[in-house]
Amino acid sequence: MKISNIKTLILFIGISTVTGFGIVWFGIFNIAATDKHWDITTNLLELVRDRSIVSNAADLQVPDLGDKNRIAKGAPNYAAMCAQCHLAPGIKTSELFEGLYPQPPVLYKHGLDAHKPAETFWVIKNGLKMTGMPSWGIYNSDDQIWDMIAFIKALKDISPDEYQKMIKAGKHTHAKGGHGATAKPDHHEKSKAKVSHSDDHGESHQH
Ligand code: HEC
């Protein structure tokens, strides 16, 4: 390489570094959830996410997801932990669904179309960094997660009335050993107090 080319390269790297640092330091990148990514950024982030999920889920064994017992057991836990973000038959929107970016997928519409069952299991167990998707494996057993996946798979064909019946028929059993055994046994009481402001928003809201 000629000396002049090396000088140009060093200058280019220098300017890029200073520009990059400036963008970070002066807060030019807008971190607000209301400021959407460019399409190219979204595509890149989704590629990173999907490749990571595929490689992590490669060796997982999938149980029988058509098992009626699993579907029934998954219903009340889905209602307690997932519907406030991912919605459900008869629940058309929620504050979390509207406010999160990326927006949670509407699971009763697309079921398991986006990922294979093993990949869905990995996502639910481990969560997704830099999105609102929590890791549910901390308090839920693998079986409880598979129960919810069986339920999500069945969700497309469940009517709002059936959904209400199913979530009332079962007991919400998440959290290993029950709520008393968890680090935060009173989180339901607290969340009830916090959300009471929105009681008058209408039936479509779910907390
Ligand atoms: C606080 C909101 C929130 C809660 C509660 C939540 N999720 Fe998510 N979830 C998200 C977001 C946001 C994404 C999308 C991340 C992305 O776009 O990459 C997501 C992604 C997913 C995905 C992968 C996307 C797909 O289309 O397959 C699955 C599956 C999923 N969640 C299942 C669940 C289940 C099951 C529960 C309950 C145990 C749950 N989520 C609770 C916010 C939430």
Boltz pocket constraint, residues with backbone or C-beta under 6 A from the ligand:
constraints:
  - pocket:
      binder: B
      contacts: [[A, 49], [A, 77], [A, 78], [A, 81], [A, 82], [A, 83], [A, 84], [A, 85], [A, 86], [A, 96], [A, 100], [A, 101], [A, 102], [A, 103], [A, 104], [A, 105], [A, 111], [A, 112], [A, 114], [A, 115], [A, 120], [A, 123], [A, 124], [A, 128], [A, 131], [A, 132], [A, 133], [A, 134], [A, 136], [A, 148]]
      max_distance: 6.0
